[in-house]
Structures are given as C-alpha cells and as structure tokens.
Amino acid sequence: MKKKSITVAILDMYNGEPNQGMRCIIDVVNRFTPFVCFKIFDVRGKCELPEIDQFDIYISSGGPGNPLEGDGIWDKKYYAFIDAIVKWNNENPIKKHVLFICHSYQMACKHFGLAEITKRHDTSFGVMTIHKTKDGLKDLLFEGLSDPFYAIDSRDYQVVQPKLSVFAKKGAKIISLEKIRDHVQYERAIMAVRFTDHLVGTQFHPEADPISFLSHLRNKEVKDKIRKMKGKRKFRNMLEDLVDDDKIYRTNETLIPNFLRSAITDLMKSKKIMSN
C-alpha cells in the first residue's frame, strides 16, 4: 500500500458471502483518493485486523448472521481491536476515527454495553425512514440530510432498550431512531449512535446506492422473497423510493463523505499541530 497522508482500513465483515456493501464502501472511499489510500481486511473469514498505529480511519462493514455470536477467535480479536482504538484515543493527541455499519454497529453497541440486541419479529429490508434525535440534529454525520431522511435497511436483529445510565457514563449519544410505527406494538430501534467524538455507528447502510440495490432486486429469488415478505404494493413503493433523488441517492452521497471529510480535517489539523 502506497503511503499517503491519510490511511483507511476497510474491515470486511461479510464472511465471504456475496454482497454489494463492500463495493459501495470502496466506491465512496475512492472519491477521496487524492487524499487517502485504503487496505481491506477480511475480519471474519481470515481473522485479519489492522495494526492500530498503521491507519488513521476505519470503516467496519455490515455482514450476515447473529451479531451476538462468533467463533471465539475473530470476534474476540475484533472486540480487542475496539478496545485498542479507545485506548489509543485516550492516550494520543492524533485520534483514530471509526465508522461501524450494521453488523459491526450491533457488535459495538453490545461491546460497550449500551443497549440490548434482539432478533426482530420480521426482517427489515428496503428503504427506511429514519428520524434524527435532538443530538442527531447537531451531528456532523447527518449534515445535509433532511429530517427524517432515508436509507437502505437490511437486518434481522436490532439495537433496542438503551441503558441511559451507561450512555451518560460513557458520553455516548443516540443520534437517530427508527420510524414511528403507530400500527404495531414494537419499540423503535436505535438507528445510529455517537459512541465518542471519533467513533460513530449506523444500523442502516449509508454506503448503499440505488444501482447496487436494484441489481440485488433483479435476482428472481430475492424479488420473490421480498414480495412474499412485504407484499407487492410495498415492493413497488420501494422501487419508487430507490429512484427518488432526495432519498437513497442523498444519503449515499452525504453520510460517509461527511464522516471522511470530518475525520480527514481533524487528522490534518492534529498532524499539523504536532509537526509545529
């Protein structure tokens, strides 16, 4: 990997399963190639994790399966990695920045003891309406997004029942919530958390773009499964949402770029101060 001023580690959590998530993450990071270079680590398949002192920014992907389970090897190493990032940031003036997505986000919430991770009554799949909290309205991660905004959601598990005393103790903040569902008796999932000033996570998929999602829906088995699960009307509504310029396009073009711009600005400022 050619050394540039800012280095990004992309943590692949898909365990070898075919997906569009990694392609989308790489696509977004490549928009910043004049300023950054990146390397991919296969966390679950090969138990690969980066050396903390070698990278500035980390993006940890979504992935399949139960976030409460691991093989006792890669998952322990992953949690140790999170602890090492926190320790580094507590001890060093130049901070490491991390974005946790979906499966990674659920694991981080579990590890920090912030909430319960439960299996959903049914699979959440498609375009989700997401509401900012009071803290979320001020968070730079969501700058340029409306309230509510829209993102791709794909999960069988959810982060719920926040332990507010733990949030307060750790200085963590809930920055977005699931849409309000008046017709059902289910609690709203926590859709994004600011763990620290430099660590943040989303339950939804901010990397997802309409092209990748539509490509996924062209698979007949996938299409039939979703129609059976959600119904034909909701399936048609999903297709309309995907081509709406103010919905998925806006989130894909805004959220991870916001994270990267904020991280790059902070890192360059810190490195300049340290070099003077």
C-alpha positions as CSV (number, residue, x, y, z in Angstrom):
1,M,0.0,0.0,0.0
2,K,1.5,3.3,-1.1
3,K,1.8,5.7,1.9
4,K,-0.2,8.9,1.6
5,S,-1.1,11.4,4.3
6,I,-4.3,9.6,5.4
7,T,-4.7,5.8,5.5
8,V,-8.1,4.0,5.7
9,A,-8.6,0.4,6.8
10,I,-11.8,-1.2,5.5
11,L,-12.9,-4.1,7.7
12,D,-14.8,-6.7,5.7
13,M,-17.4,-8.4,8.0
14,Y,-19.3,-10.3,5.3
15,N,-17.6,-13.7,6.0
16,G,-17.1,-14.4,2.3
17,E,-20.8,-14.0,1.4
18,P,-21.6,-12.2,-1.9
19,N,-22.6,-8.7,-1.3
20,Q,-22.8,-5.2,-2.7
21,G,-21.8,-3.5,0.6
22,M,-18.0,-3.7,0.1
23,R,-18.2,-2.4,-3.5
24,C,-20.2,0.5,-2.3
25,I,-17.8,1.3,0.6
26,I,-14.8,1.2,-1.8
27,D,-16.7,3.4,-4.2
28,V,-17.2,6.1,-1.6
29,V,-13.6,5.9,-0.3
30,N,-12.3,6.1,-3.8
31,R,-13.9,9.6,-4.1
32,F,-11.2,10.7,-1.7
33,T,-8.2,9.0,-3.4
34,P,-6.3,12.2,-3.9
35,F,-6.1,12.4,-0.1
36,V,-6.3,8.8,1.1
37,C,-5.3,5.2,0.3
38,F,-7.0,2.1,1.7
39,K,-6.5,-1.5,2.5
40,I,-9.1,-4.2,3.1
41,F,-9.0,-6.7,6.0
42,D,-11.1,-9.9,6.0
43,V,-12.1,-10.0,9.6
44,R,-14.4,-13.0,9.8
45,G,-13.1,-15.1,7.0
46,K,-9.3,-14.8,7.7
47,C,-9.3,-13.2,11.2
48,E,-7.4,-10.2,9.7
49,L,-7.3,-6.9,11.7
50,P,-5.1,-3.9,11.1
51,E,-2.3,-2.7,13.3
52,I,-3.7,0.4,15.1
53,D,-0.7,2.6,14.5
54,Q,-0.7,2.0,10.7
55,F,-4.1,3.5,9.9
56,D,-5.9,6.7,10.6
57,I,-9.5,5.9,9.7
58,Y,-11.5,2.6,9.9
59,I,-14.8,1.7,8.2
60,S,-16.2,-1.6,9.5
61,S,-18.9,-3.1,7.2
62,G,-22.2,-4.8,7.7
63,G,-22.5,-8.6,7.4
64,P,-24.7,-11.6,7.8
65,G,-25.7,-13.6,10.8
66,N,-26.2,-13.1,14.5
67,P,-24.1,-10.2,16.0
68,L,-24.2,-11.9,19.4
69,E,-22.3,-15.0,18.0
70,G,-18.7,-15.6,16.8
71,D,-16.3,-18.4,16.6
72,G,-14.5,-17.4,19.8
73,I,-11.4,-16.2,17.7
74,W,-12.2,-13.5,15.2
75,D,-14.9,-11.9,17.4
76,K,-12.6,-11.7,20.5
77,K,-9.9,-10.2,18.3
78,Y,-12.4,-7.7,16.9
79,Y,-13.5,-6.6,20.4
80,A,-9.9,-6.3,21.4
81,F,-9.4,-4.1,18.3
82,I,-12.2,-1.8,19.5
83,D,-10.7,-1.6,23.0
84,A,-7.3,-0.7,21.4
85,I,-8.8,2.1,19.4
86,V,-10.4,3.6,22.5
87,K,-7.2,3.2,24.5
88,W,-5.2,4.9,21.7
89,N,-7.6,7.8,21.6
90,N,-7.4,8.3,25.3
91,E,-3.6,8.4,25.2
92,N,-2.7,10.1,22.0
93,P,-3.4,13.6,20.6
94,I,-3.9,12.3,17.0
95,K,-7.2,10.3,17.1
96,K,-8.4,7.3,15.2
97,H,-11.8,7.6,13.6
98,V,-14.2,4.7,13.2
99,L,-17.5,4.2,11.4
100,F,-19.4,1.0,12.3
101,I,-22.1,-0.2,9.9
102,C,-25.0,-2.6,10.6
103,H,-23.5,-5.9,11.9
104,S,-20.4,-4.0,13.2
105,Y,-22.6,-1.4,14.8
106,Q,-24.6,-4.0,16.6
107,M,-21.4,-5.6,17.9
108,A,-20.1,-2.3,19.1
109,C,-23.3,-1.5,20.9
110,K,-23.1,-4.9,22.6
111,H,-19.4,-4.4,23.5
112,F,-19.9,-1.0,25.0
113,G,-23.0,-2.3,26.9
114,L,-25.2,0.4,25.7
115,A,-28.4,-1.5,24.8
116,E,-30.0,-4.9,24.1
117,I,-29.5,-6.7,20.8
118,T,-32.6,-8.7,19.9
119,K,-34.0,-10.6,16.9
120,R,-36.7,-8.7,15.1
121,H,-40.2,-10.0,14.7
122,D,-39.6,-10.0,10.9
123,T,-36.8,-9.0,8.6
124,S,-36.4,-5.3,7.9
125,F,-35.5,-4.8,4.3
126,G,-35.8,-1.9,1.9
127,V,-35.9,1.9,2.2
128,M,-36.3,3.0,5.8
129,T,-37.5,6.4,7.1
130,I,-35.0,7.5,9.8
131,H,-35.5,10.3,12.3
132,K,-32.8,12.4,13.9
133,T,-32.8,12.9,17.6
134,K,-32.0,16.2,19.3
135,D,-28.3,15.2,19.3
136,G,-28.6,13.9,15.8
137,L,-29.8,17.3,14.5
138,K,-26.4,18.7,15.5
139,D,-24.2,15.8,14.5
140,L,-21.9,16.5,11.5
141,L,-22.5,12.9,10.3
142,F,-26.0,13.9,9.2
143,E,-25.2,17.3,7.8
144,G,-27.1,17.9,4.5
145,L,-29.7,15.3,5.3
146,S,-33.4,16.2,5.9
147,D,-35.3,15.0,9.0
148,P,-36.4,12.4,8.5
149,F,-34.0,11.1,5.9
150,Y,-34.0,7.8,4.0
151,A,-31.5,4.9,3.9
152,I,-31.3,1.2,3.0
153,D,-32.1,-1.1,5.9
154,S,-31.4,-4.8,5.8
155,R,-31.3,-6.7,9.2
156,D,-32.8,-9.5,11.3
157,Y,-31.5,-8.0,14.5
158,Q,-31.9,-4.7,16.2
159,V,-30.5,-2.4,18.9
160,V,-33.2,-1.6,21.5
161,Q,-33.7,-0.8,25.2
162,P,-31.0,1.8,25.6
163,K,-29.3,1.8,29.0
164,L,-29.3,5.5,29.5
165,S,-27.1,5.4,32.6
166,V,-24.4,3.7,30.6
167,F,-24.8,6.2,27.7
168,A,-24.4,9.1,30.2
169,K,-21.3,7.5,31.9
170,K,-19.6,6.8,28.6
171,G,-20.7,10.1,27.0
172,A,-22.4,8.3,24.1
173,K,-25.4,9.7,22.3
174,I,-28.3,8.3,20.4
175,I,-28.4,10.3,17.1
176,S,-31.2,8.6,15.2
177,L,-34.2,6.3,15.6
178,E,-36.3,4.0,13.6
179,K,-39.5,5.4,12.0
180,I,-42.6,5.6,14.2
181,R,-44.9,2.7,13.6
182,D,-48.3,3.5,15.2
183,H,-50.0,0.4,13.9
184,V,-47.7,-2.1,15.8
185,Q,-46.7,-2.5,19.4
186,Y,-42.9,-2.7,18.8
187,E,-40.3,-0.4,20.2
188,R,-38.3,1.8,17.9
189,A,-34.8,0.6,17.1
190,I,-31.8,2.8,17.7
191,M,-30.5,3.6,14.2
192,A,-27.3,5.4,15.0
193,V,-25.0,6.1,18.0
194,R,-22.2,8.5,18.5
195,F,-20.0,6.4,20.8
196,T,-17.4,9.0,21.2
197,D,-16.3,12.1,19.4
198,H,-14.3,9.9,17.0
199,L,-16.4,6.6,16.9
200,V,-19.8,6.5,15.4
201,G,-22.1,3.8,14.0
202,T,-25.3,3.3,12.0
203,Q,-27.8,0.4,12.0
204,F,-28.7,1.2,8.4
205,H,-26.4,1.1,5.3
206,P,-25.2,4.6,4.4
207,E,-22.9,3.1,1.7
208,A,-25.8,1.6,-0.3
209,D,-26.6,3.2,-3.6
210,P,-29.7,2.6,-5.8
211,I,-27.7,0.8,-8.5
212,S,-26.4,-1.9,-6.2
213,F,-29.8,-2.4,-4.5
214,L,-31.7,-2.6,-7.8
215,S,-29.1,-5.1,-9.0
216,H,-29.8,-7.2,-5.9
217,L,-33.5,-7.0,-6.6
218,R,-33.1,-8.3,-10.2
219,N,-32.4,-11.7,-8.7
220,K,-35.7,-13.6,-9.1
221,E,-35.3,-15.5,-5.8
222,V,-34.7,-12.2,-4.0
223,K,-37.5,-10.5,-5.7
224,D,-40.0,-13.3,-4.9
225,K,-38.8,-13.5,-1.3
226,I,-39.3,-9.7,-0.8
227,R,-42.7,-9.7,-2.5
228,K,-43.9,-12.6,-0.3
229,M,-42.4,-10.9,2.8
230,K,-43.5,-7.3,2.2
231,G,-46.3,-7.6,-0.4
232,K,-46.4,-6.3,-4.0
233,R,-47.5,-2.7,-3.0
234,K,-44.6,-2.2,-0.6
235,F,-42.3,-3.7,-3.2
236,R,-43.4,-1.1,-5.8
237,N,-43.1,1.7,-3.3
238,M,-39.5,0.5,-2.6
239,L,-38.7,0.7,-6.3
240,E,-40.1,4.3,-6.4
241,D,-38.0,5.3,-3.3
242,L,-34.8,4.0,-4.9
243,V,-35.1,6.3,-7.9
244,D,-36.0,9.4,-5.9
245,D,-33.1,11.8,-5.9
246,D,-33.9,13.1,-2.4
247,K,-33.9,9.6,-0.8
248,I,-31.2,7.0,-1.2
249,Y,-29.0,9.0,-3.5
250,R,-28.8,11.8,-1.0
251,T,-27.8,9.5,1.9
252,N,-25.2,7.7,-0.2
253,E,-23.7,11.0,-1.4
254,T,-23.7,12.6,2.1
255,L,-23.2,10.4,5.1
256,I,-19.9,8.5,4.6
257,P,-18.4,11.5,2.8
258,N,-19.4,13.6,5.9
259,F,-17.6,11.1,8.1
260,L,-14.5,11.0,5.9
261,R,-14.3,14.8,5.5
262,S,-14.7,15.3,9.2
263,A,-12.0,12.7,10.0
264,I,-9.6,14.0,7.4
265,T,-10.0,17.6,8.6
266,D,-9.4,16.6,12.2
267,L,-6.4,14.4,11.3
268,M,-4.7,17.0,9.1
269,K,-5.2,19.7,11.7
270,S,-3.8,17.5,14.5
271,K,-0.8,16.4,12.5
272,K,-0.1,20.0,11.6
273,I,-0.1,21.0,15.2
274,M,2.1,18.1,16.2
275,S,4.6,18.9,13.4
276,N,5.0,22.5,14.5
